[in-house]
Amino acid sequence: MKKRILIGFFILVVIFSFANISAEACALDVTLLNQDPYPAIPGEYVEIVFQINGIENPECGTVVFELLEKYPISFDPNTNPIITIKSGTFKRDYSSFLMAPYRVRVDSSALDGNNPIEVQYKYANNENYETKQLNLNIKDVKADFEIYIKNYIPSTKELTFEILNTAKSDVEALTIEIPKQDTIEVYGAKTNIVGDLDSNEYTTADFTAVPKEGEIKLDIYYTDSTNARRHLEKTVLFEPEYFKEEAESTSTTTYVVVAIVIVIIIYFFYRKHKKKKLKEQQKHRR
């Protein structure tokens, strides 16, 4: 009886040993193969592709892989982040690894630099997951602007906007456009290509227009450091009373200039007439 118990115990030990050897024979390795765009942009989507090596080994059994929904990434509703595959099913001339693609949204408050994201996976009959941290590169390349009306001269209809780049990123090919609206009538070009504008720098854009009191809508276009063309809508308040003094000053200056010109012309004709009269008097004396 004791001999049978010992034999049975020996068989169980052998079975468990083989099971452990099989489990240990499976060695999975997970890497982040690619992200698009690089760097990822806060508040926008990024496509991430993971590569899982070792999946060709049949000892791995059923492999379950999952990208965890943690800051700084989130999934769209009804997204299933779990990928399940039976190992050892790869055929000749096929890749010996698994590609796991995901499309996720980056948190709008994500910080610049490498941000850790976490995956988990299990294989064979293991109940517990193994976890691994990988880095997602993020950079806030989106710009923002403060825009004001710097000057308006009613007599010439010259309207000048001042634009300040308040973001941390430089921009290229900055363009200001005034769309059609009731609060402003544009004469000539409605678009002004400003050019490049560094972070915390300002520039101006001139238009020929007649604004009315109220809000003026502007379309802002620029190219970020990832070479993506972006669009912002901004609103500027026009208050005509702030430009009255300049308008009056401009008119007064114009009148003064005209008056001086008239005086000079009168003086010129007066002198000419006086010389002519003097010559006639001298002629008669002779």
Solvent accessible surface area in square Angstrom, and as a share of the most:
residue,aa,sasa,rsa
1,M,172,0.77
2,K,165,0.70
3,K,151,0.64
4,R,186,0.68
5,I,106,0.54
6,L,121,0.60
7,I,89,0.45
8,G,32,0.31
9,F,133,0.55
10,F,133,0.56
11,I,89,0.45
12,L,98,0.49
13,V,68,0.39
14,V,50,0.29
15,I,99,0.50
16,F,134,0.56
17,S,48,0.31
18,F,130,0.54
19,A,55,0.43
20,N,88,0.45
21,I,105,0.53
22,S,42,0.27
23,A,28,0.22
24,E,139,0.62
25,A,51,0.39
26,C,6,0.03
27,A,78,0.60
28,L,23,0.11
29,D,67,0.35
30,V,0,0.00
31,T,52,0.30
32,L,41,0.21
33,L,90,0.45
34,N,79,0.40
35,Q,14,0.06
36,D,80,0.41
37,P,42,0.26
38,Y,147,0.56
39,P,22,0.14
40,A,0,0.00
41,I,4,0.02
42,P,5,0.03
43,G,20,0.19
44,E,51,0.23
45,Y,61,0.23
46,V,1,0.00
47,E,87,0.39
48,I,0,0.00
49,V,32,0.18
50,F,0,0.00
51,Q,31,0.14
52,I,0,0.00
53,N,46,0.24
54,G,16,0.16
55,I,0,0.00
56,E,77,0.35
57,N,39,0.20
58,P,96,0.61
59,E,77,0.34
60,C,0,0.00
61,G,20,0.19
62,T,63,0.37
63,V,1,0.01
64,V,20,0.12
65,F,1,0.00
66,E,27,0.12
67,L,0,0.00
68,L,28,0.14
69,E,99,0.44
70,K,105,0.45
71,Y,124,0.47
72,P,2,0.01
73,I,6,0.03
74,S,46,0.30
75,F,28,0.12
76,D,53,0.28
77,P,119,0.75
78,N,161,0.83
79,T,60,0.35
80,N,115,0.59
81,P,23,0.15
82,I,74,0.38
83,I,45,0.23
84,T,82,0.48
85,I,44,0.22
86,K,130,0.55
87,S,6,0.04
88,G,33,0.32
89,T,76,0.44
90,F,59,0.25
91,K,151,0.64
92,R,215,0.79
93,D,142,0.73
94,Y,155,0.59
95,S,59,0.38
96,S,56,0.36
97,F,62,0.26
98,L,24,0.12
99,M,85,0.38
100,A,0,0.00
101,P,88,0.55
102,Y,18,0.07
103,R,130,0.47
104,V,1,0.00
105,R,97,0.35
106,V,0,0.00
107,D,55,0.29
108,S,92,0.59
109,S,76,0.49
110,A,9,0.07
111,L,129,0.64
112,D,70,0.36
113,G,30,0.29
114,N,99,0.51
115,N,12,0.06
116,P,72,0.45
117,I,7,0.03
118,E,34,0.15
119,V,0,0.00
120,Q,31,0.14
121,Y,15,0.06
122,K,46,0.19
123,Y,23,0.09
124,A,33,0.26
125,N,143,0.73
126,N,54,0.28
127,E,142,0.64
128,N,125,0.64
129,Y,77,0.29
130,E,78,0.35
131,T,81,0.47
132,K,66,0.28
133,Q,120,0.53
134,L,24,0.12
135,N,89,0.46
136,L,0,0.00
137,N,31,0.16
138,I,1,0.00
139,K,92,0.39
140,D,46,0.24
141,V,0,0.00
142,K,72,0.30
143,A,7,0.06
144,D,63,0.33
145,F,4,0.02
146,E,77,0.34
147,I,17,0.09
148,Y,118,0.45
149,I,25,0.12
150,K,115,0.49
151,N,42,0.22
152,Y,15,0.06
153,I,34,0.17
154,P,58,0.36
155,S,77,0.50
156,T,82,0.48
157,K,74,0.31
158,E,73,0.33
159,L,0,0.00
160,T,16,0.09
161,F,0,0.00
162,E,46,0.21
163,I,0,0.00
164,L,53,0.27
165,N,0,0.00
166,T,55,0.32
167,A,16,0.12
168,K,153,0.65
169,S,11,0.07
170,D,75,0.39
171,V,1,0.01
172,E,99,0.44
173,A,42,0.32
174,L,0,0.00
175,T,14,0.08
176,I,0,0.00
177,E,36,0.16
178,I,2,0.01
179,P,37,0.23
180,K,207,0.88
181,Q,37,0.16
182,D,130,0.67
183,T,35,0.20
184,I,11,0.05
185,E,100,0.45
186,V,41,0.23
187,Y,90,0.34
188,G,73,0.70
189,A,76,0.59
190,K,104,0.44
191,T,51,0.30
192,N,38,0.20
193,I,135,0.68
194,V,35,0.20
195,G,21,0.20
196,D,100,0.52
197,L,9,0.04
198,D,75,0.39
199,S,27,0.18
200,N,112,0.57
201,E,90,0.40
202,Y,136,0.52
203,T,36,0.21
204,T,55,0.32
205,A,2,0.01
206,D,74,0.38
207,F,10,0.04
208,T,62,0.36
209,A,0,0.00
210,V,51,0.29
211,P,11,0.07
212,K,124,0.52
213,E,118,0.53
214,G,19,0.18
215,E,107,0.48
216,I,0,0.00
217,K,127,0.54
218,L,1,0.00
219,D,20,0.10
220,I,0,0.00
221,Y,66,0.25
222,Y,3,0.01
223,T,18,0.10
224,D,4,0.02
225,S,76,0.49
226,T,43,0.25
227,N,126,0.64
228,A,37,0.29
229,R,124,0.45
230,R,41,0.15
231,H,86,0.39
232,L,52,0.26
233,E,131,0.59
234,K,51,0.22
235,T,74,0.43
236,V,7,0.04
237,L,103,0.51
238,F,4,0.02
239,E,58,0.26
240,P,46,0.29
241,E,88,0.39
242,Y,157,0.60
243,F,26,0.11
244,K,121,0.51
245,E,142,0.64
246,E,68,0.30
247,A,25,0.19
248,E,113,0.51
249,S,63,0.41
250,T,38,0.22
251,S,46,0.30
252,T,77,0.45
253,T,78,0.45
254,T,71,0.41
255,Y,156,0.59
256,V,77,0.44
257,V,81,0.46
258,V,74,0.43
259,A,51,0.40
260,I,94,0.48
261,V,74,0.42
262,I,87,0.44
263,V,95,0.55
264,I,104,0.53
265,I,82,0.42
266,I,106,0.54
267,Y,121,0.46
268,F,122,0.51
269,F,123,0.51
270,Y,124,0.47
271,R,112,0.41
272,K,122,0.52
273,H,118,0.53
274,K,112,0.47
275,K,113,0.48
276,K,126,0.53
277,K,109,0.46
278,L,94,0.47
279,K,144,0.61
280,E,83,0.37
281,Q,78,0.35
282,Q,89,0.40
283,K,150,0.63
284,H,155,0.69
285,R,200,0.73
286,R,242,0.88
